[in-house]
Amino acid sequence: MFRVTREIHFCYGHRLLNYAGKCRHLHGHNGKAVITLEAADLDRRGMVVDFSDIKNLLGNWINETLDHKMLLHRDDPLIPELRRLGEAFVPLDCNPTAENIARLIYEQARCFGLPVVAVTLWETESSYATYAPATNTDNAMATHAHHATATACAPACAPATETDHAPAVNTDKTR
């Protein structure tokens, strides 16, 4: 197997609902998403995926969707005030923990057809969370599929800011 990894840096704010610790308050992070892709075979160029493809697809999505936005649970009582003020935020169907944000980025990479096997989100210099599915058997389908689908993404996977009047993002797979 071959693996490539790309780091994407972005800034975001959030707070956690139903949480007793200090992360229940609004705060921000200089995050780093570490995206790992895997393939059994290399493409005609001798690559799993060109690093610039990862940047152009997933990096642009992160910059447009998550960077400098407040990531909030859709039931957060702050949302009406942010909406009134015209502030950008991303409503999620789950608490915006590092674990859930890593999963959100993973799922978006899959929507782009990237053969992603894991996403690690560094929330601070010493704390990170990783999302990787229990099995990667479906990864073979995406090994080279990104070449055909690099310009398209399934809209259901992509969250949008509330200022775009988009629905909340469901990243809670237990519902």
Steps between C-alpha positions, in 0.01 A plus 500: 500500500603855432404790724521876463415761760418868466469754783246781472500782755191701586348704782162435654295579807261276688353406834356179635145460626421280801862513608616607846860593410636831374429402138136583568603863441561652158864463401713444193777281366773511241423154370696266279325229300728212403342305214641157413417332168584144401505293181628158401611633162634828375338702223662552159716778650632270772289660776225401743360851455680819405548712813365800310177307430452455875566871556275611214210276597503452875712802592268735310194336658648543849589863427155581364296297750684480833777761507423799722151370576327413825420129502197449723245234586177583317324536838750756632302794646758741355394427140204746488728783613770409248235485231366843606851646482573338162796308640620188321458168677458135414217316679572132563272219616761407760731673744793654308764292675837428340377145440189615314688762296755234396211277389339790310822563306540126435148477359557802277820343365296189415243719323780633282594141415833515681627164632517631858577256782532740794468863602670636808398840633757671718302736723808620689872423484449214746145374434352331198224262394502254212211359301546184295218259421512153650579354156629653182350243261318774309828686454588292192203653317638849554863418423487664160143627500612849601635553148148467361319686778747769602271780384181363655399440859186352647317801649367295792855467632591867486393727784433863422501806718171604650535831320447297181175368655614140466373213717695374797765238438423156639824340615338290773494150348298359789179672384 
